[in-house]
Amino acid sequence: MKLFKYIDDLDKYTKNGDKKDNKKPVDIWKGLKIFAILFFAFIVTVVILFFVIYSNITV
């Protein structure tokens, strides 16, 4: 959770250190977080399926 808070704090500033408009970037970050979570879950699912199939083949 600290990492997400850190990313949110980072996102409030541009590279020059100026504050951004908080409306659009925050929405983009929420979308990216959801995408990242889904992508991570997808990878975990694929890995688990691979191990199940692989163990069935070897047995």
N, C-alpha and C positions, 0 to 999 in steps of 0.2 A: 504493500500500500504506500510505503514511503516513496518508492520509485515513481509511482503514478503521480503523487503530489509533486515530486521534483520535476517531472515532465510538464505538469500543468504550470508550475512556476516558471520554467524555462520558456514555455509557449507564450507567456504574457509579454515577453520582451522580444524585440527584433535583434539582429546581430549587432546593431549599433548601440543597443541598450535602451532604445526608446520604447515606451509602452505602445502596444498594438491596440487596435479596436478589439475588445474582448468578445464580441458577438460571433463573428464568422470563424476565427481560428479555434475557439473552444468547441464549436459544433464539429469542425473538421477533426479535431483530436478525439472527440467522442466516437465519431465514425471509425477512425483509425484504431482506437482501442477495441471496439467491437469486432472489427475485421481481424485484428491481431489475435484476439481470444478465439474466434472461430477458426482461424488458420492453425493455431496451436492445437486446438481440439481435433482438427482434421488430421494433423500429423500424428498425434498420439493414437488416434483411431486406426490409421493406416499401419503404424508400427505394431499395434496389438494384433490386428488382422494378419499381418505378415508372420508374426511369431506363431499364431494359432495354425495357420496354413502350413508353415514350415515344420512345426512339430508333428502335424498330422502326416506329412509326407515321410518324415524320417521314421515314424512309428509304423 
